[in-house]
């Protein structure tokens, strides 16, 4: 019995870590460990008892038949402080402008972005790539085969978009010919 616990305790601990907030049922853990449900229950009990000690910041919980790791109550003020300290990724106006151009015009090259913005886009592209908001989408057939950029799934998540069709419509501005006609 002791040998069975010694062998399976670290495995179950690792499995609980891997499944994260989804948790794992005793039946699933039993299948994975190759143990009976009752023996798997004993391993869960031993793991739960182990994490009851004050030396751990985690505990094993069982809600609705799903086991998962949770932090202990004593961690709450520190977690709150951590998330308050977490710097929100705020986008500068230049970053938002570059990101909007890419989202509306993708795939688009750096030169095309710079033509629209009127300024260099190198720094903004590097920052947006580092933030995983944009990615390289391949190469253009234009001379020099410049890199084409497009938005990532992280961009879609950050702006809560299912598809780019959800982007707001751009206003219709007068063409150069219409603008010239105004001044005649």
N, C-alpha and C positions, 0 to 999 in steps of 0.2 A: 504494500500500500504506500509506504513512504517513498519507495523508488518510483512508483507511478506518479506521485505528486511532484517529486524532484524533477522528473523528466518533463512533465507537462506544464508545470507552473510558468516557466519562462516562455514557453511557446504560446500559451494562452495570453500572457501579458503582452507579448509582441503582437498577437492577433488583435487584441483590444486596441492597441496603439494604432495599428494599420487601419482598422475600420473606422476609427475616429468617432464623430458624432452619430454616424449611422448605426453603430453598435452591432452586436451579433447575438443571435438567439442561442439557447443551449443546444437545440437540435443541430444547427449549423456548425457550432463549435464541436459538437460530438462527432459529426461526419468528418470534419477536417482533422481532428485529433485521432480518429479511429477508436474512440472509446464509447462505452455505453453512456446513455444520458445520465444515469445515476453517478457514474465515475466522473463525468464531466462536471456535474453539479458539485462534487467534492472538490474538484480543482478550482471551480469558481468560488466556493466557500473559503478555501485556503487563500486564494488571491485577495478576496474581500477582507479577510482577517489581516493579512499582511499589510494592506494599505490603510487599515484603521490606525496604525501607529502614527504618532505625532511627527515622526521623521519624514513623512511623505506629504506632499501638497495635493496629491490626487487621492481619489477614492473610487471604488468600483460600485457602480449603481446598477440596479435592476428595476426598470420601470416598464411595465407592460410586457414582461418576458424578454426584454432586450437589454443586454449587458453593455455597458460603456464606461469609459473613464470620465469622471467629472472632477473639477477642482473642488477642494474643500472650501467651506465658508470663509476661513481665515485668509484666503487668497483674494477675495472680492475687492477689498480696498486697494490692493496693489494692482489688480487687473484694471480697475477703474482708472487709476493713475496712469498706467501704461497706455491705455487707449486715449486718455486725454492728452498725453504727451505725444502720441503718434501724430506726426505732422501730416495734415491733409495735403494731398497733392493738389495744389492750386495751379491753374494754368494762367500764364501771363497772357495779355491780349495778343501778343505776337504768336504765341503757341496756339491759341485758339483759332487765330486767323489762318495759320498754316494748316492746322488740323481740319478746319472747315473746307479749305480749298481741296485738300486731299480727299476728304469724304465725298464732296460733290463731283469732283473731276476725275476720280481714280479710274484706271491707273494713270499716274501723272509723273512726269520727270521733274527733277530739281529745277531745271531751266524754266520749265513751264510755270512752276510755282513762283519762281523769282520774277517772271514776266507779269504775273498777276499782282504779286505783292509790291513789286518795285524795289525790293531790297534782297540781300543775300538770305538764303534759306538754310545754309549749311548747319548753323548752330541749332536752329529749331528742329531740323530733321534728326540730328543726333540726339537731342533731348527727347523727342517723341518716340524714337526707336528705343532709347533707354527705358522709357516709361511703358514700353510695349503697346503704344497706341497705334503705331504704324509699322509696316514691314515692307521689305523689298518684294515686289510682285513679279520680278523678271526684268527683262531688258527690252528697250524700245528698238525698233528697226531703223531708227534715225542714225545718221552718221555718229560714230563714236559709241553707239549702242548704250545710251544712258540708262541708268537704273530707273525702273518704274516703281512708284510707291502706292500703297493702298492701306486702308485701315485694318486693324486686327479684331479678333473676337473680344479682346480686352476693351477696345474702343466701344464696341457694341454693348458690352456689359456696363461700362462706365456711364454711358449715355442712355442706358435702358432701351436699346433699339433691337427689334427683332430682325429688321432688314433696313437697308439704306433708303428704301421707299418711304420710310417714316420721317425722313428729314424734312423740315419745313420747306415749302416752295420758296425759291429765290424771287425777289421782286424783279419786275420787268423794267429795265432801264432803257432809255431812248438810245437808238443806234447813233453812230457818228453822223450819218446823213440827216437823221431827224433833228439832232442837236444843231447842225449847221443851218437847217431851215428855220430854226427859232431865231437866229440872229440876222436873217436877211430882211 
